[in-house]
Amino acid sequence: MILDEFMEKKFENITSINDPVTFDNANVYVDALIHEATTNGSLDEQSADNEYTREIGRLGSMCADYESKYIKFEHLKFK
């Protein structure tokens, strides 16, 4: 599948996320990609390899790197 015109590639010229605005925008874009890919069937197969899965993986990895560098999460406490 090719990314629909509606889902034009964004963030294709970046290799890392280093500010909260880009991080927030990338998360919104990843959510939109997941929605679009789910709607058009691009995520129906668990091992799917297409433009959607590659772009989601690429940006998801950058978002995870940003989170581990700049966001401090509190540990969950269980009673």
Backbone as JSON Lines, residues from 0, in Angstrom:
{"i":0,"aa":"M","n":[0.84,-1.18,0.0],"ca":[0.0,0.0,0.0],"c":[0.88,1.24,0.0]}
{"i":1,"aa":"I","n":[0.42,2.26,-0.62],"ca":[1.13,3.54,-0.63],"c":[0.35,4.5,0.24]}
{"i":2,"aa":"L","n":[1.05,5.3,1.0],"ca":[0.37,6.29,1.84],"c":[-0.57,7.11,0.98]}
{"i":3,"aa":"D","n":[-1.81,7.2,1.41],"ca":[-2.8,7.97,0.67],"c":[-2.39,9.43,0.59]}
{"i":4,"aa":"E","n":[-2.93,10.14,-0.38],"ca":[-2.66,11.58,-0.48],"c":[-3.04,12.28,0.81]}
{"i":5,"aa":"F","n":[-4.1,11.81,1.46],"ca":[-4.55,12.39,2.72],"c":[-3.44,12.27,3.77]}
{"i":6,"aa":"M","n":[-2.73,11.17,3.74],"ca":[-1.68,10.91,4.71],"c":[-0.33,11.17,4.09]}
{"i":7,"aa":"E","n":[-0.08,12.39,3.71],"ca":[1.22,12.73,3.12],"c":[2.31,12.5,4.16]}
{"i":8,"aa":"K","n":[3.48,12.13,3.7],"ca":[4.58,11.9,4.63],"c":[5.0,13.21,5.27]}
{"i":9,"aa":"K","n":[5.08,13.19,6.57],"ca":[5.57,14.32,7.33],"c":[6.8,13.85,8.09]}
{"i":10,"aa":"F","n":[7.6,14.74,8.51],"ca":[8.77,14.41,9.32],"c":[9.76,13.52,8.58]}
{"i":11,"aa":"E","n":[9.7,13.48,7.25],"ca":[10.6,12.59,6.53],"c":[12.03,13.09,6.5]}
{"i":12,"aa":"N","n":[12.24,14.35,6.82],"ca":[13.6,14.9,6.79],"c":[14.26,14.99,8.16]}
{"i":13,"aa":"I","n":[13.65,14.36,9.16],"ca":[14.27,14.4,10.48],"c":[14.77,13.0,10.86]}
{"i":14,"aa":"T","n":[15.79,12.98,11.69],"ca":[16.33,11.71,12.16],"c":[16.23,11.56,13.67]}
{"i":15,"aa":"S","n":[15.83,12.65,14.33],"ca":[15.62,12.58,15.78],"c":[14.66,13.69,16.19]}
{"i":16,"aa":"I","n":[14.06,13.5,17.34],"ca":[13.14,14.49,17.9],"c":[13.8,15.04,19.16]}
{"i":17,"aa":"N","n":[13.92,16.38,19.21],"ca":[14.63,17.0,20.33],"c":[13.85,18.12,21.01]}
{"i":18,"aa":"D","n":[12.59,18.29,20.65],"ca":[11.8,19.34,21.3],"c":[10.37,18.85,21.48]}
{"i":19,"aa":"P","n":[9.68,19.38,22.49],"ca":[8.33,18.89,22.81],"c":[7.29,19.16,21.72]}
{"i":20,"aa":"V","n":[7.43,20.23,20.97],"ca":[6.46,20.53,19.91],"c":[6.53,19.48,18.8]}
{"i":21,"aa":"T","n":[7.74,19.16,18.37],"ca":[7.91,18.13,17.34],"c":[7.44,16.78,17.87]}
{"i":22,"aa":"F","n":[7.74,16.49,19.13],"ca":[7.3,15.24,19.75],"c":[5.78,15.13,19.73]}
{"i":23,"aa":"D","n":[5.09,16.19,20.16],"ca":[3.62,16.17,20.17],"c":[3.07,16.02,18.76]}
{"i":24,"aa":"N","n":[3.62,16.76,17.81],"ca":[3.14,16.67,16.42],"c":[3.4,15.29,15.82]}
{"i":25,"aa":"A","n":[4.53,14.7,16.14],"ca":[4.84,13.36,15.63],"c":[3.89,12.33,16.21]}
{"i":26,"aa":"N","n":[3.53,12.47,17.48],"ca":[2.57,11.54,18.09],"c":[1.2,11.65,17.44]}
{"i":27,"aa":"V","n":[0.76,12.86,17.15],"ca":[-0.52,13.06,16.48],"c":[-0.48,12.41,15.09]}
{"i":28,"aa":"Y","n":[0.62,12.6,14.39],"ca":[0.79,12.03,13.06],"c":[0.81,10.5,13.1]}
{"i":29,"aa":"V","n":[1.51,9.92,14.07],"ca":[1.54,8.45,14.2],"c":[0.14,7.92,14.48]}
{"i":30,"aa":"D","n":[-0.6,8.59,15.36],"ca":[-1.98,8.16,15.62],"c":[-2.82,8.21,14.35]}
{"i":31,"aa":"A","n":[-2.65,9.27,13.55],"ca":[-3.41,9.38,12.3],"c":[-2.99,8.28,11.32]}
{"i":32,"aa":"L","n":[-1.7,7.98,11.26],"ca":[-1.22,6.89,10.4],"c":[-1.82,5.55,10.82]}
{"i":33,"aa":"I","n":[-1.83,5.3,12.11],"ca":[-2.39,4.04,12.62],"c":[-3.86,3.95,12.27]}
{"i":34,"aa":"H","n":[-4.6,5.04,12.45],"ca":[-6.02,5.06,12.11],"c":[-6.23,4.78,10.62]}
{"i":35,"aa":"E","n":[-5.48,5.49,9.78],"ca":[-5.61,5.32,8.33],"c":[-5.24,3.9,7.9]}
{"i":36,"aa":"A","n":[-4.14,3.37,8.44],"ca":[-3.69,2.03,8.07],"c":[-4.67,0.96,8.55]}
{"i":37,"aa":"T","n":[-5.28,1.18,9.7],"ca":[-6.28,0.24,10.2],"c":[-7.52,0.28,9.32]}
{"i":38,"aa":"T","n":[-7.93,1.47,8.94],"ca":[-9.12,1.65,8.11],"c":[-8.95,1.01,6.74]}
{"i":39,"aa":"N","n":[-7.78,1.16,6.13],"ca":[-7.61,0.63,4.76],"c":[-7.05,-0.78,4.73]}
{"i":40,"aa":"G","n":[-6.87,-1.41,5.89],"ca":[-6.45,-2.81,5.92],"c":[-4.95,-3.05,5.89]}
{"i":41,"aa":"S","n":[-4.16,-2.0,5.96],"ca":[-2.71,-2.16,5.9],"c":[-2.12,-2.82,7.14]}
{"i":42,"aa":"L","n":[-2.9,-2.89,8.22],"ca":[-2.4,-3.52,9.45],"c":[-3.1,-4.85,9.73]}
{"i":43,"aa":"D","n":[-3.8,-5.4,8.75],"ca":[-4.56,-6.63,8.96],"c":[-3.66,-7.83,9.27]}
{"i":44,"aa":"E","n":[-2.5,-7.89,8.66],"ca":[-1.58,-8.99,8.91],"c":[-0.57,-8.59,9.97]}
{"i":45,"aa":"Q","n":[-0.3,-9.48,10.91],"ca":[0.61,-9.17,12.0],"c":[2.02,-8.85,11.49]}
{"i":46,"aa":"S","n":[2.45,-9.52,10.45],"ca":[3.81,-9.3,9.94],"c":[3.83,-8.38,8.72]}
{"i":47,"aa":"A","n":[2.83,-7.53,8.6],"ca":[2.74,-6.64,7.44],"c":[3.98,-5.76,7.34]}
{"i":48,"aa":"D","n":[4.46,-5.61,6.11],"ca":[5.6,-4.73,5.84],"c":[5.2,-3.85,4.67]}
{"i":49,"aa":"N","n":[4.84,-2.61,4.98],"ca":[4.41,-1.67,3.95],"c":[4.81,-0.26,4.39]}
{"i":50,"aa":"E","n":[4.47,0.72,3.59],"ca":[4.86,2.1,3.91],"c":[4.31,2.55,5.25]}
{"i":51,"aa":"Y","n":[3.09,2.11,5.57],"ca":[2.51,2.51,6.85],"c":[3.32,1.94,8.01]}
{"i":52,"aa":"T","n":[3.58,0.64,8.0],"ca":[4.28,0.03,9.12],"c":[5.7,0.56,9.25]}
{"i":53,"aa":"R","n":[6.36,0.82,8.13],"ca":[7.71,1.36,8.19],"c":[7.72,2.78,8.75]}
{"i":54,"aa":"E","n":[6.77,3.61,8.33],"ca":[6.72,5.0,8.81],"c":[6.3,5.05,10.27]}
{"i":55,"aa":"I","n":[5.34,4.23,10.66],"ca":[4.92,4.16,12.07],"c":[6.1,3.71,12.92]}
{"i":56,"aa":"G","n":[6.84,2.71,12.48],"ca":[7.99,2.21,13.22],"c":[9.1,3.25,13.32]}
{"i":57,"aa":"R","n":[9.37,3.95,12.22],"ca":[10.43,4.96,12.2],"c":[10.12,6.08,13.18]}
{"i":58,"aa":"L","n":[8.91,6.64,13.08],"ca":[8.54,7.74,13.98],"c":[8.33,7.26,15.41]}
{"i":59,"aa":"G","n":[7.77,6.07,15.56],"ca":[7.59,5.52,16.9],"c":[8.9,5.35,17.63]}
{"i":60,"aa":"S","n":[9.92,4.93,16.9],"ca":[11.25,4.78,17.48],"c":[11.82,6.13,17.91]}
{"i":61,"aa":"M","n":[11.64,7.15,17.08],"ca":[12.13,8.48,17.45],"c":[11.38,9.02,18.66]}
{"i":62,"aa":"C","n":[10.07,8.78,18.73],"ca":[9.28,9.22,19.89],"c":[9.74,8.5,21.15]}
{"i":63,"aa":"A","n":[10.01,7.21,21.05],"ca":[10.48,6.45,22.21],"c":[11.84,6.96,22.67]}
{"i":64,"aa":"D","n":[12.72,7.28,21.73],"ca":[14.03,7.84,22.09],"c":[13.86,9.17,22.82]}
{"i":65,"aa":"Y","n":[12.96,10.02,22.32],"ca":[12.71,11.31,22.96],"c":[12.21,11.09,24.39]}
{"i":66,"aa":"E","n":[11.26,10.16,24.56],"ca":[10.71,9.89,25.89],"c":[11.8,9.43,26.85]}
{"i":67,"aa":"S","n":[12.67,8.55,26.39],"ca":[13.71,8.04,27.3],"c":[14.74,9.11,27.64]}
{"i":68,"aa":"K","n":[14.95,10.09,26.76],"ca":[15.92,11.16,27.03],"c":[15.33,12.28,27.88]}
{"i":69,"aa":"Y","n":[14.1,12.69,27.59],"ca":[13.58,13.93,28.15],"c":[12.38,13.82,29.08]}
{"i":70,"aa":"I","n":[11.71,12.69,29.11],"ca":[10.5,12.58,29.93],"c":[10.76,11.62,31.09]}
{"i":71,"aa":"K","n":[10.5,12.09,32.27],"ca":[10.68,11.26,33.46],"c":[9.3,10.77,33.91]}
{"i":72,"aa":"F","n":[9.13,9.47,33.87],"ca":[7.88,8.87,34.3],"c":[8.04,8.39,35.73]}
{"i":73,"aa":"E","n":[6.99,8.52,36.52],"ca":[7.0,7.99,37.86],"c":[6.76,6.49,37.78]}
{"i":74,"aa":"H","n":[7.43,5.76,38.64],"ca":[7.25,4.31,38.67],"c":[5.87,3.99,39.25]}
{"i":75,"aa":"L","n":[5.25,2.97,38.71],"ca":[3.98,2.51,39.24],"c":[4.19,1.87,40.6]}
{"i":76,"aa":"K","n":[3.3,2.15,41.5],"ca":[3.37,1.56,42.84],"c":[2.19,0.63,43.02]}
{"i":77,"aa":"F","n":[2.48,-0.58,43.41],"ca":[1.42,-1.55,43.65],"c":[1.25,-1.74,45.15]}
{"i":78,"aa":"K","n":[0.01,-1.88,45.57],"ca":[-0.27,-2.12,46.99],"c":[-0.17,-3.58,47.29]}
